[in-house]
Amino acid sequence: MKLFPLAFSVSLLAASAAMAQSAPVPSWYLALGASVNFVEDAEYAETGGLSPIRGDVSLKDGYGISGAVGYRPRNTGTLADNLRFEAEIATRSNETDTFTSSTTGVTTLTDDLIADTAMVNLYLDMNVSSNWRPYIGGGIGAARVTLESTDLSVDDDDVVFAYQGMAGIYYTPSSFPAADFGVGYRYLGTADPSFTSTTFSSTVDTEYQSHSLELGSRFYF
């Protein structure tokens, strides 16, 4: 008689697990990401002031974090089943390294370059198996690029147009189909931001292009 409650409990757990796996996965999801961020050397061009300078700013490796709310259509029987739509916010932070100019030589910098973005993204998922899905995607939006540099006499930000491209692969556990975990690459470029010097009556034009290697997760709800 003691075996009956045990057998009943095991059967109930098995039935619950089977129902969970067969239940439809929601279409809405929350995405979280973390990345290592590499920013390309940026041209630095000052205009106005007494003696405007030009050169190149190099940056150290930095980091990025992101969050997004997305929607993935399901069971439409069309290409839309392989698409995802996202609204995303992110931040990327890198320390400046050196400033190289033909007039001043090489100067060591200890400042920060930060890019905060708000983007809308479109992804195409490729269903190569039930668990693994490579993807490609692109997005457009706006970036607030902030340069905080005592050495370059700049402490300013500029909001500019931004665009990005993404590629990677996600894995969906069979035991937890309401979540995806993946790795990917992301390129972010912006229109050239302009800053105002804190010391001189001059304007500084520069560039922002970054490459990121990222880990991400999605949780459907």
C-alpha positions in Angstrom: 0.0 0.0 0.0 2.9 2.4 0.7 4.0 2.1 -2.9 0.7 3.6 -4.2 1.4 7.2 -3.0 4.9 7.0 -4.4 3.8 5.7 -7.8 1.0 8.3 -7.9 3.5 11.1 -7.1 5.9 10.0 -9.8 3.1 9.7 -12.4 1.9 13.2 -11.4 5.4 14.7 -11.8 5.9 13.0 -15.2 2.5 14.2 -16.4 3.3 17.8 -15.3 6.7 17.7 -17.1 5.0 16.4 -20.3 2.4 19.1 -20.1 5.1 21.8 -19.6 7.0 20.6 -22.6 3.9 20.4 -24.8 2.5 23.8 -23.7 2.9 26.5 -26.4 5.8 28.8 -25.8 4.8 32.5 -25.5 5.8 34.9 -28.2 6.9 37.8 -26.1 10.3 37.7 -24.4 12.8 39.6 -22.3 16.4 39.6 -23.6 19.5 40.4 -21.5 23.1 40.6 -22.7 26.7 41.3 -21.6 29.6 41.9 -23.9 33.3 42.7 -24.3 33.4 45.9 -26.4 36.2 47.0 -28.8 36.1 50.5 -30.2 38.0 51.4 -33.3 40.6 54.3 -33.2 38.7 57.5 -33.7 39.8 60.6 -35.7 39.8 63.7 -33.5 39.4 67.0 -35.3 39.1 70.4 -33.5 37.8 73.5 -35.2 37.9 77.0 -33.9 39.9 78.2 -30.9 43.4 79.6 -30.8 45.3 76.5 -32.0 43.0 73.7 -33.0 44.5 70.2 -33.0 44.0 67.0 -34.9 44.9 63.4 -34.2 43.7 59.9 -33.4 42.3 58.6 -30.1 42.8 54.9 -29.3 40.7 53.2 -26.7 41.1 50.2 -24.3 38.8 47.2 -24.4 35.6 47.9 -22.5 32.2 46.3 -21.7 28.6 46.6 -22.6 25.2 45.5 -21.2 21.9 45.5 -22.9 18.2 44.7 -22.3 15.4 44.3 -24.8 11.7 43.4 -25.1 10.9 41.4 -28.2 8.2 39.5 -30.1 8.6 36.3 -32.1 5.6 35.3 -34.2 4.7 31.6 -33.9 2.7 29.1 -35.9 1.9 31.4 -38.8 3.0 28.9 -41.4 5.0 31.7 -43.1 8.5 33.3 -43.0 7.3 35.4 -40.1 7.9 32.3 -37.9 11.6 32.9 -38.3 11.5 36.6 -37.5 12.0 38.5 -34.2 11.3 42.1 -33.5 12.9 44.0 -30.6 13.1 47.3 -28.8 16.5 47.5 -27.1 18.5 49.8 -24.8 22.2 49.3 -24.2 25.3 51.0 -22.8 29.0 50.6 -23.8 31.9 52.0 -21.9 35.6 52.2 -22.9 38.5 54.0 -21.3 40.6 56.2 -23.7 44.2 55.0 -24.1 46.3 57.4 -26.1 46.0 60.5 -28.3 48.4 60.7 -31.2 49.0 64.0 -33.1 51.6 65.2 -35.5 52.1 68.3 -33.4 51.9 67.0 -29.8 53.1 63.4 -30.3 51.6 60.6 -28.2 49.7 61.5 -25.0 48.5 58.9 -22.5 44.8 59.4 -21.7 42.8 58.2 -18.6 39.3 59.2 -19.6 36.0 57.6 -20.6 34.0 57.2 -23.8 30.4 56.0 -23.3 27.7 55.1 -25.8 24.1 54.7 -24.7 21.8 53.4 -27.4 18.1 53.0 -28.0 17.4 50.7 -31.0 14.7 48.8 -32.9 16.0 45.5 -34.3 14.9 42.9 -36.7 16.3 39.3 -36.6 16.1 36.3 -38.9 16.4 33.0 -37.1 17.5 29.8 -39.0 16.1 26.6 -37.6 18.9 24.2 -38.3 17.6 21.9 -35.5 15.1 21.9 -32.7 17.7 23.2 -30.2 20.2 25.3 -32.2 19.3 28.4 -34.2 21.8 30.7 -35.9 20.6 34.2 -36.5 21.5 37.4 -38.3 20.0 40.8 -37.6 20.1 44.6 -38.0 18.9 47.6 -36.2 18.6 51.4 -36.3 18.1 54.0 -33.6 19.9 56.7 -31.7 23.1 56.9 -29.6 24.1 59.3 -27.0 27.9 59.4 -27.2 29.6 60.9 -24.1 33.3 61.9 -24.0 34.6 62.7 -20.5 38.2 63.8 -21.0 40.2 66.2 -18.8 43.3 65.7 -21.0 41.4 66.7 -24.2 39.4 69.4 -22.4 36.0 67.8 -23.4 33.1 66.9 -21.1 30.1 66.7 -23.4 27.7 64.4 -25.2 25.9 64.3 -28.5 22.9 62.4 -29.7 23.4 60.9 -33.2 21.9 58.4 -35.6 23.1 54.8 -34.9 22.9 51.5 -36.8 24.0 48.0 -36.0 24.4 44.5 -37.4 24.3 41.2 -35.4 25.1 37.5 -36.0 25.4 34.5 -33.7 23.7 31.3 -32.5 21.3 30.5 -29.7 20.5 27.2 -27.9 17.1 26.2 -26.5 17.2 23.5 -23.8 14.6 20.8 -24.4 13.8 20.8 -20.7 13.3 24.5 -20.7 11.9 25.7 -24.1 10.8 29.1 -22.7 14.4 30.3 -22.6 17.3 30.7 -25.1 21.0 31.1 -24.4 23.5 32.3 -27.0 26.7 33.9 -28.2 27.1 36.5 -30.9 28.9 39.3 -32.6 27.6 42.9 -32.9 28.8 45.9 -34.9 27.7 49.4 -33.9 28.3 52.5 -35.9 27.1 56.1 -35.5 27.0 59.4 -37.3 30.0 61.5 -36.2 29.4 63.1 -32.8 30.5 66.6 -32.1 31.5 68.0 -28.7 32.2 71.4 -27.3 35.6 72.1 -25.6 35.4 73.0 -21.9 38.4 75.3 -22.2 38.5 76.8 -25.7 35.8 78.2 -27.9 36.1 75.3 -30.2 34.2 72.2 -31.5 35.5 68.7 -31.6 34.3 66.2 -34.2 35.1 62.5 -33.7 33.9 59.0 -34.7 32.3 56.0 -33.0 32.5 52.4 -34.3 32.5 49.4 -32.0 32.7 45.6 -32.2 31.3 43.4 -29.5 31.5 39.7 -28.5 28.4 39.0 -26.4 26.6 36.4 -24.3 22.8 36.7 -24.2 19.7 35.1 -22.9 16.0 35.3 -23.7 13.1 34.4 -21.4 9.6 34.1 -23.0 6.6 35.2 -21.0 
